[in-house]
Amino acid sequence: MCGSILMNKQANPKDLFWYAVIAIAVSTTLPLVDYLGRPELERPVMFSLGMILLTIKVCRDIRRRWWFWVTMAVVAALHVPLILHIPWTTKWVPAVAILPICIADLLAILGIVSLVERLFGKKDPGADLG
């Protein structure tokens, strides 16, 4: 399964790099969605992208597998209609209401990755990307 999130207490430069990548990628979605004229989609896009990138960061031990990246592309593609077809608001929503949705999204993505890992992970030990 995916690696542990915070096993060591010392900051790793690779971890700091990934957190910076996540922060930059998520923050660039705000002007893009606003430019497209859909400001109500800023938070859903930002949180969905954040959960997908956090999954990629957490699953460091399987990131070199082709099936992992195919799975992440499918998960990202499934988020698009979900975001577009749910009515969202531009009003303030407390973090207490948003956090359980983000956690459920993260757990669902990790569950999908775990399922795909059981299907493809053991069959191709030499199928690394790098």
Secondary structure, 3 states (H helix, E strand, C coil): CCCCCCCCCCCCHHHHHHHHHHHHHHHHHHHHHHHCCCHHHHHHHHHHHHHHHHHHHHCHHHCCEHHHHHHHHHHHHHHHHHHHHCCCCCCCCCHHHHHHHHHHHHHHHHHHHHHHHHHHCCCCCCCECC
